[in-house]
Amino acid sequence: MSGYYLIGYRPEKDTFDPATGRVRFNSLTVRLKNRRGLCVRSRTGFVGVEDAARPQPRTRAEQLMAALVSPFGAGGVSLRLTSLFINAASVGSVMRSMLLIDPRPRPVTRL
């Protein structure tokens, strides 16, 4: 992967039907103009619900858990990962990883 673009899409509110809760497949097409030789890979569509329908974490513990399991970065939680490689004759090669989580609040820097 020498270079790529990640494109986000935010559908209109009328794409979802929160009143009935009915889920439907929404088709999506991505095309390039005047760019020969480039390849586009995308999904053919999506099925989903509005983000507002999901409850937001409230307690400090719920916020910490949400940050740990999120695939996106969280700037308010300080993490440090230390990995150790061990090669012992009795067990072979082993990788041990230690995760240090600093629970103290840290100011978030916004750009």
DSSP file (Angstrom, degrees, kcal/mol; ACC not computed):
  #  RESIDUE AA STRUCTURE BP1 BP2  ACC     N-H-->O    O-->H-N    N-H-->O    O-->H-N    TCO  KAPPA ALPHA  PHI   PSI    X-CA   Y-CA   Z-CA
    1    1 A M              0   0    0      0, 0.0     3,-0.1     0, 0.0     0, 0.0   0.000 360.0 360.0 360.0  92.0    0.0    0.0    0.0
    2    2 A S        -     0   0    0      1,-0.3     2,-0.3     0, 0.0     0, 0.0   0.736 360.0 -11.8 -79.7 -21.8    2.0    2.9   -1.2
    3    3 A G        +     0   0    0      2,-0.0     2,-0.3     0, 0.0    -1,-0.3  -0.898  65.4 165.2-173.8 145.9   -0.9    5.3   -0.9
    4    4 A Y        -     0   0    0     -2,-0.3     2,-0.4    -3,-0.1     0, 0.0  -0.984  24.9-131.7-158.9 163.0   -4.6    5.3   -0.3
    5    5 A Y        -     0   0    0     -2,-0.3     2,-0.6     2,-0.0    -2,-0.0  -0.954  10.3-151.4-119.0 142.0   -7.5    7.5    0.7
    6    6 A L        -     0   0    0     -2,-0.4     2,-0.5     2,-0.0    -2,-0.0  -0.965  18.2-163.0-112.5 116.0  -10.1    6.7    3.3
    7    7 A I        -     0   0    0     -2,-0.6     2,-0.3     2,-0.0    -2,-0.0  -0.851   2.6-153.0-106.2 131.8  -13.4    8.4    2.5
    8    8 A G        -     0   0    0     -2,-0.5     2,-0.4     2,-0.0    -2,-0.0  -0.709   5.8-161.8 -99.7 154.0  -16.1    8.9    5.0
    9    9 A Y        -     0   0    0     -2,-0.3    -2,-0.0     2,-0.0     0, 0.0  -0.994   7.4-166.2-138.2 128.5  -19.8    9.2    4.2
   10   10 A R        -     0   0    0     -2,-0.4    -2,-0.0     0, 0.0     0, 0.0  -0.945  21.7-143.8-115.0 109.2  -22.6   10.6    6.5
   11   11 A P        -     0   0    0      0, 0.0     5,-0.0     0, 0.0    -2,-0.0  -0.249  25.5 -94.8 -70.9 159.2  -26.0    9.7    5.1
   12   12 A E    >   -     0   0    0      1,-0.1     3,-1.7     2,-0.0     4,-0.3  -0.290  35.4-110.3 -66.8 157.8  -29.0   12.0    5.3
   13   13 A K  G >  S+     0   0    0      1,-0.3     3,-1.3     2,-0.2    -1,-0.1   0.829 115.8  63.3 -60.4 -33.7  -31.4   11.6    8.3
   14   14 A D  G 3  S+     0   0    0      1,-0.3    -1,-0.3     3,-0.1    -2,-0.0   0.528  83.5  79.4 -74.0  -2.5  -34.2   10.2    6.0
   15   15 A T  G <  S+     0   0    0     -3,-1.7     2,-0.3    11,-0.0    -1,-0.3   0.824  93.4  54.7 -68.1 -31.1  -32.0    7.2    5.2
   16   16 A F  S <  S-     0   0    0     -3,-1.3     3,-0.1    -4,-0.3     7,-0.1  -0.699  71.7-147.9-105.1 155.8  -32.9    5.7    8.6
   17   17 A D  B  >> +A   22   0A   0      5,-0.5     4,-1.9    -2,-0.3     5,-0.6  -0.713  25.3 165.1-122.6  78.7  -36.4    5.0    9.9
   18   18 A P  T  45 +     0   0    0      0, 0.0    -1,-0.1     0, 0.0    31,-0.0   0.747  69.6  66.4 -69.3 -22.1  -36.2    5.4   13.7
   19   19 A A  T  45S+     0   0    0      1,-0.2    -2,-0.0    -3,-0.1    -3,-0.0   0.931 117.9  20.9 -65.6 -45.4  -40.0    5.5   14.2
   20   20 A T  T  45S-     0   0    0     -3,-0.3    -1,-0.2     2,-0.1     3,-0.1   0.661  95.9-132.7 -96.7 -18.3  -40.6    1.9   13.1
   21   21 A G  T  <5 +     0   0    0     -4,-1.9     2,-0.2     1,-0.3    -2,-0.1   0.623  47.7 161.3  75.4  11.8  -37.0    0.6   13.7
   22   22 A R  B   < -A   17   0A   0     -5,-0.6    -5,-0.5     1,-0.0     2,-0.4  -0.485  29.3-147.2 -70.7 132.4  -37.1   -1.1   10.3
   23   23 A V        +     0   0    0     -2,-0.2     2,-0.3    -3,-0.1    26,-0.1  -0.860  22.4 173.4-102.8 133.1  -33.7   -2.0    9.0
   24   24 A R        -     0   0    0     -2,-0.4    24,-0.5    24,-0.3     2,-0.4  -0.957  35.3-106.0-137.7 157.7  -33.0   -1.8    5.3
   25   25 A F        -     0   0    0     -2,-0.3     2,-0.6    22,-0.1    22,-0.2  -0.690  30.0-156.2 -82.5 130.7  -30.0   -2.2    3.0
   26   26 A N  E     -B   46   0B   0     20,-2.7    20,-2.1    -2,-0.4     2,-0.1  -0.944  13.7-134.5-111.2 117.1  -28.8    1.1    1.5
   27   27 A S  E     -B   45   0B   0     -2,-0.6     2,-0.3    18,-0.2    18,-0.3  -0.359  21.2-169.5 -70.8 149.6  -26.9    0.9   -1.8
   28   28 A L        -     0   0    0     16,-2.6     2,-0.4    -2,-0.1    14,-0.0  -0.995   5.4-169.1-143.0 132.6  -23.7    2.9   -2.2
   29   29 A T        -     0   0    0     -2,-0.3     2,-0.5     2,-0.0    15,-0.1  -0.988   2.2-166.5-127.2 132.9  -21.6    3.5   -5.3
   30   30 A V        +     0   0    0     -2,-0.4     2,-0.3    13,-0.1    10,-0.1  -0.979  14.7 172.7-119.4 127.6  -18.1    5.0   -5.5
   31   31 A R        -     0   0    0     -2,-0.5     2,-0.4     2,-0.0    -2,-0.0  -0.952  23.3-136.7-133.5 152.7  -16.7    6.1   -8.8
   32   32 A L        -     0   0    0     -2,-0.3     2,-0.5     6,-0.1     3,-0.2  -0.861  13.5-146.5-105.8 143.4  -13.6    8.0  -10.0
   33   33 A K  S    S-     0   0    0     -2,-0.4     3,-0.0     1,-0.2    -2,-0.0  -0.936  75.9 -10.9-108.9 131.7  -13.6   10.8  -12.6
   34   34 A N  S    S+     0   0    0     -2,-0.5     2,-0.3     1,-0.1    -1,-0.2   0.801  98.2 117.1  57.1  35.9  -10.6   11.2  -14.9
   35   35 A R    >   -     0   0    0     -3,-0.2     3,-1.0     3,-0.1     2,-0.1  -0.666  42.4-175.4-132.9  78.9   -8.3    8.9  -13.0
   36   36 A R  T 3   +     0   0    0     -2,-0.3     3,-0.1     1,-0.2    -3,-0.0  -0.456  67.5  28.1 -74.8 147.1   -7.4    6.0  -15.2
   37   37 A G  T 3  S+     0   0    0      1,-0.3     2,-0.3    -2,-0.1    -1,-0.2   0.360  91.9 115.4  87.5  -6.0   -5.3    3.2  -13.7
   38   38 A L    <   -     0   0    0     -3,-1.0     2,-0.4     2,-0.0    -1,-0.3  -0.728  55.9-140.5 -98.1 149.9   -6.5    3.7  -10.2
   39   39 A C        -     0   0    0     -2,-0.3     2,-0.5    -3,-0.1    -3,-0.0  -0.896   7.9-157.1-112.0 135.9   -8.6    1.0   -8.3
   40   40 A V        -     0   0    0     -2,-0.4     2,-0.5   -10,-0.1   -10,-0.1  -0.952   7.8-173.4-112.8 128.2  -11.5    1.8   -6.0
   41   41 A R        +     0   0    0     -2,-0.5     2,-0.3     2,-0.0    -2,-0.0  -0.985  22.4 140.7-120.0 126.5  -12.5   -0.7   -3.4
   42   42 A S        -     0   0    0     -2,-0.5     2,-0.1   -12,-0.1   -12,-0.0  -0.968  50.9 -91.9-154.2 166.5  -15.7   -0.1   -1.4
   43   43 A R        -     0   0    0     -2,-0.3   -13,-0.1     1,-0.1     3,-0.1  -0.446  31.7-126.1 -76.8 158.7  -18.7   -1.8    0.0
   44   44 A T  S    S-     0   0    0      1,-0.2   -16,-2.6    -2,-0.1     2,-0.3   0.589  77.4 -45.5 -82.7 -10.2  -21.8   -2.1   -2.0
   45   45 A G  E     -B   27   0B   0    -18,-0.3     2,-0.3     2,-0.0   -18,-0.2  -0.982  58.2-106.9 170.9-166.1  -23.9   -0.5    0.7
   46   46 A F  E     -B   26   0B   0    -20,-2.1   -20,-2.7    -2,-0.3     2,-0.4  -0.991   3.9-152.0-151.9 155.6  -24.6   -0.5    4.4
   47   47 A V        +     0   0    0     -2,-0.3     2,-0.3   -22,-0.2   -22,-0.1  -1.000  44.1 123.6-125.4 129.6  -27.2   -1.4    7.0
   48   48 A G        -     0   0    0    -24,-0.5     2,-0.3    -2,-0.4   -24,-0.3  -0.977  48.6-114.5-168.7-179.0  -27.4    0.6   10.1
   49   49 A V        -     0   0    0     -2,-0.3     5,-0.1   -33,-0.1   -26,-0.0  -0.851  49.5 -81.1-126.1 163.1  -29.0    2.8   12.7
   50   50 A E    >   -     0   0    0     -2,-0.3     3,-1.3     1,-0.1     4,-0.3  -0.335  33.5-127.2 -63.4 146.0  -28.4    6.4   13.6
   51   51 A D  G >  S+     0   0    0      1,-0.3     3,-1.5     2,-0.2    -1,-0.1   0.823 107.8  66.1 -62.1 -31.2  -25.5    7.1   15.9
   52   52 A A  G 3  S+     0   0    0      1,-0.3    -1,-0.3     3,-0.0     4,-0.1   0.707  88.4  68.1 -65.6 -18.9  -27.9    9.0   18.2
   53   53 A A  G <  S+     0   0    0     -3,-1.3    -1,-0.3     2,-0.1    -2,-0.2   0.702  82.9  87.4 -74.8 -18.8  -29.7    5.8   19.0
   54   54 A R  S <  S-     0   0    0     -3,-1.5     2,-0.2    -4,-0.3    -3,-0.0  -0.653  85.1-119.1 -83.1 134.2  -26.8    4.4   20.8
   55   55 A P        -     0   0    0      0, 0.0    -2,-0.1     0, 0.0    -1,-0.1  -0.489  26.3-128.4 -71.0 141.0  -26.6    5.2   24.6
   56   56 A Q        -     0   0    0     -2,-0.2     7,-0.1    -4,-0.1     6,-0.0  -0.676  28.4-101.0 -88.7 142.9  -23.4    7.2   25.5
   57   57 A P        -     0   0    0      0, 0.0    -1,-0.1     0, 0.0     3,-0.0  -0.353  39.1-178.3 -62.3 142.3  -21.3    5.9   28.5
   58   58 A R        +     0   0    0     -3,-0.0     2,-0.0    -2,-0.0    -2,-0.0   0.818  52.3  63.9-111.8 -49.6  -22.0    7.8   31.6
   59   59 A T  S  > S-     0   0    0      1,-0.1     4,-2.2     4,-0.0     5,-0.2  -0.316  85.6-112.5 -79.5 164.5  -19.8    6.7   34.5
   60   60 A R  H  > S+     0   0    0      1,-0.2     4,-2.2     2,-0.2     5,-0.1   0.892 119.3  51.2 -60.6 -40.5  -16.0    7.0   34.5
   61   61 A A  H  > S+     0   0    0      1,-0.2     4,-2.4     2,-0.2    -1,-0.2   0.892 109.8  49.3 -65.2 -40.0  -15.7    3.1   34.4
   62   62 A E  H  > S+     0   0    0      2,-0.2     4,-2.3     1,-0.2    -2,-0.2   0.882 110.8  50.3 -67.1 -37.6  -18.0    3.0   31.4
   63   63 A Q  H  X S+     0   0    0     -4,-2.2     4,-2.0     2,-0.2    -2,-0.2   0.903 111.1  48.8 -65.1 -41.3  -16.0    5.7   29.6
   64   64 A L  H  X S+     0   0    0     -4,-2.2     4,-2.0     2,-0.2    -2,-0.2   0.916 112.4  47.7 -64.9 -43.9  -12.8    3.9   30.2
   65   65 A M  H  X S+     0   0    0     -4,-2.4     4,-2.0     1,-0.2    -2,-0.2   0.902 110.7  51.7 -64.5 -41.1  -14.2    0.6   28.9
   66   66 A A  H  X S+     0   0    0     -4,-2.3     4,-0.9     1,-0.2    -1,-0.2   0.887 110.5  49.0 -62.8 -38.8  -15.6    2.3   25.8
   67   67 A A  H  < S+     0   0    0     -4,-2.0    -1,-0.2     1,-0.2    -2,-0.2   0.871 110.6  50.9 -68.1 -37.0  -12.2    3.8   25.1
   68   68 A L  H  < S+     0   0    0     -4,-2.0    -2,-0.2     1,-0.2    -1,-0.2   0.869 116.4  38.5 -69.8 -36.9  -10.5    0.5   25.5
   69   69 A V  H  < S+     0   0    0     -4,-2.0    -1,-0.2    -5,-0.1    -2,-0.2   0.525  92.5 107.8 -93.6  -5.0  -12.7   -1.5   23.1
   70   70 A S     <  -     0   0    0     -4,-0.9     4,-0.1    -5,-0.2    -3,-0.0  -0.488  64.6-144.6 -73.9 139.4  -13.1    1.3   20.6
   71   71 A P  S    S+     0   0    0      0, 0.0     2,-0.3     0, 0.0    -1,-0.1   0.566  82.6  76.4 -76.7  -6.4  -11.4    0.9   17.2
   72   72 A F  S    S-     0   0    0      1,-0.1    -2,-0.1    -5,-0.0     2,-0.1  -0.687  93.6 -95.9-103.5 156.9  -10.7    4.7   17.2
   73   73 A G        -     0   0    0     -2,-0.3     2,-0.5     2,-0.0    -1,-0.1  -0.387  29.2-155.3 -71.1 146.6   -8.2    6.6   19.3
   74   74 A A    >   -     0   0    0      3,-0.2     3,-0.6     1,-0.1    -1,-0.0  -0.990   5.9-166.2-123.9 122.7   -9.2    8.2   22.6
   75   75 A G  T 3  S+     0   0    0     -2,-0.5    34,-0.1     1,-0.2    -1,-0.1   0.612  80.3  66.4 -84.0 -11.7   -7.1   11.1   23.7
   76   76 A G  T 3  S+     0   0    0     32,-0.1    30,-0.6    29,-0.0     2,-0.5   0.473  89.0  71.5 -90.6  -1.4   -8.4   11.2   27.3
   77   77 A V  S <  S-     0   0    0     -3,-0.6     2,-0.6    28,-0.1    -3,-0.2  -0.964  72.1-143.7-119.9 125.3   -6.9    7.9   28.4
   78   78 A S  E     +C  102   0C   0     24,-0.9    24,-2.6    -2,-0.5     2,-0.3  -0.774  26.4 177.1 -90.2 119.6   -3.1    7.5   28.9
   79   79 A L  E     -C  101   0C   0     -2,-0.6     2,-0.4    22,-0.2    22,-0.2  -0.922  14.7-172.1-122.5 147.2   -1.9    4.0   27.9
   80   80 A R  E     -C  100   0C   0     20,-1.8    20,-3.1    -2,-0.3     2,-0.5  -0.981   7.6-161.1-138.5 128.4    1.6    2.5   27.8
   81   81 A L  E     -C   99   0C   0     -2,-0.4     2,-0.5    18,-0.2    18,-0.2  -0.927   6.9-176.3-112.5 129.2    2.4   -0.9   26.2
   82   82 A T  E     -C   98   0C   0     16,-2.6    16,-3.1    -2,-0.5     2,-0.4  -0.989   6.4-167.7-123.9 122.1    5.5   -2.9   27.0
   83   83 A S  E     -C   97   0C   0     -2,-0.5     2,-0.4    14,-0.2    14,-0.3  -0.916   0.6-165.8-112.7 136.6    6.2   -6.1   25.1
   84   84 A L  E     -C   96   0C   0     12,-3.6    12,-3.1    -2,-0.4     2,-0.5  -0.973   9.5-148.7-123.0 133.2    8.9   -8.6   26.1
   85   85 A F  E     -C   95   0C   0     -2,-0.4     2,-0.4    10,-0.2    10,-0.2  -0.882  17.9-175.6-101.5 130.0   10.2  -11.5   24.1
   86   86 A I  E     -C   94   0C   0      8,-3.2     8,-3.2    -2,-0.5     2,-0.5  -0.986  13.7-170.6-127.2 134.3   11.3  -14.6   26.0
   87   87 A N  E     +C   93   0C   0     -2,-0.4     2,-0.4     6,-0.2     6,-0.2  -0.868  17.6 172.6-124.9  97.4   12.9  -17.7   24.5
   88   88 A A  E  >  -C   92   0C   0      4,-2.1     4,-3.0    -2,-0.5     3,-0.3  -0.832  36.5-133.7-106.6 142.6   13.2  -20.4   27.2
   89   89 A A  T  4 S+     0   0    0     -2,-0.4    -1,-0.1     1,-0.2     4,-0.1   0.821 104.7  53.0 -62.6 -31.6   14.3  -24.0   26.5
   90   90 A S  T  4 S+     0   0    0      1,-0.1    -1,-0.2     2,-0.1    -3,-0.0   0.839 128.2  14.1 -77.1 -33.2   11.4  -25.4   28.5
   91   91 A V  T  4 S-     0   0    0      1,-0.3     2,-0.2    -3,-0.3    -2,-0.2   0.583  96.0-136.5-118.6 -15.2    8.5  -23.6   26.7
   92   92 A G  E  <  -C   88   0C   0     -4,-3.0    -4,-2.1     2,-0.1     2,-0.3  -0.620  60.5  -4.4  91.5-153.6   10.0  -22.1   23.6
   93   93 A S  E     +C   87   0C   0     -6,-0.2     2,-0.3    -2,-0.2    -6,-0.2  -0.606  67.1 176.7 -82.8 135.0    9.4  -18.6   22.3
   94   94 A V  E     -C   86   0C   0     -8,-3.2    -8,-3.2    -2,-0.3     2,-0.5  -0.994  20.2-151.9-138.6 141.2    6.9  -16.5   24.3
   95   95 A M  E     -C   85   0C   0     -2,-0.3     2,-0.5   -10,-0.2   -10,-0.2  -0.975  13.6-169.0-114.1 123.4    5.7  -12.9   23.9
   96   96 A R  E     -C   84   0C   0    -12,-3.1   -12,-3.6    -2,-0.5     2,-0.4  -0.942   2.6-168.6-111.6 132.2    4.5  -11.1   27.1
   97   97 A S  E     -C   83   0C   0     -2,-0.5     2,-0.4   -14,-0.3   -14,-0.2  -0.975   4.5-164.1-123.4 134.5    2.8   -7.8   26.9
   98   98 A M  E     -C   82   0C   0    -16,-3.1   -16,-2.6    -2,-0.4     2,-0.5  -0.963   5.0-158.3-117.5 132.5    2.0   -5.5   29.8
   99   99 A L  E     -C   81   0C   0     -2,-0.4     2,-0.6   -18,-0.2   -18,-0.2  -0.947   2.5-160.3-113.5 119.2   -0.5   -2.7   29.4
  100  100 A L  E     -C   80   0C   0    -20,-3.1   -20,-1.8    -2,-0.5     2,-0.6  -0.884   7.1-167.6 -99.9 121.7   -0.3    0.3   31.9
  101  101 A I  E     -C   79   0C   0     -2,-0.6   -22,-0.2   -22,-0.2    -2,-0.0  -0.947   9.5-154.3-112.1 117.5   -3.6    2.3   32.1
  102  102 A D  E     -C   78   0C   0    -24,-2.6   -24,-0.9    -2,-0.6    -2,-0.0  -0.820   6.3-167.5 -90.8 109.2   -3.3    5.6   33.9
  103  103 A P        +     0   0    0      0, 0.0    -1,-0.1     0, 0.0     3,-0.1   0.565  51.9 109.7 -77.7  -6.9   -6.9    6.3   35.2
  104  104 A R  S    S-     0   0    0      1,-0.1   -26,-0.3   -26,-0.1    -2,-0.1  -0.447  81.1-102.6 -69.3 139.9   -6.2    9.9   36.1
  105  105 A P        -     0   0    0      0, 0.0    -1,-0.1     0, 0.0   -28,-0.1  -0.347  36.9-160.7 -62.4 140.9   -8.0   12.4   33.8
  106  106 A R        -     0   0    0    -30,-0.6     2,-0.1    -3,-0.1   -31,-0.0  -0.979  24.5-108.3-124.2 135.7   -5.7   14.0   31.2
  107  107 A P        -     0   0    0      0, 0.0     2,-0.5     0, 0.0     0, 0.0  -0.395  33.0-129.5 -64.5 138.6   -6.6   17.2   29.4
  108  108 A V        -     0   0    0     -2,-0.1     2,-0.6   -32,-0.0   -32,-0.1  -0.784  13.6-140.9 -92.3 126.9   -7.5   16.6   25.8
  109  109 A T        -     0   0    0     -2,-0.5     2,-0.4   -34,-0.1   -34,-0.0  -0.773  17.7-160.9 -88.4 124.0   -5.6   18.8   23.3
  110  110 A R              0   0    0     -2,-0.6    -2,-0.0     1,-0.1     0, 0.0  -0.857 360.0 360.0-107.1 140.2   -7.8   19.9   20.4
  111  111 A L              0   0    0     -2,-0.4    -1,-0.1     0, 0.0    -2,-0.0   0.441 360.0 360.0 -88.5 360.0   -6.5   21.1   17.1
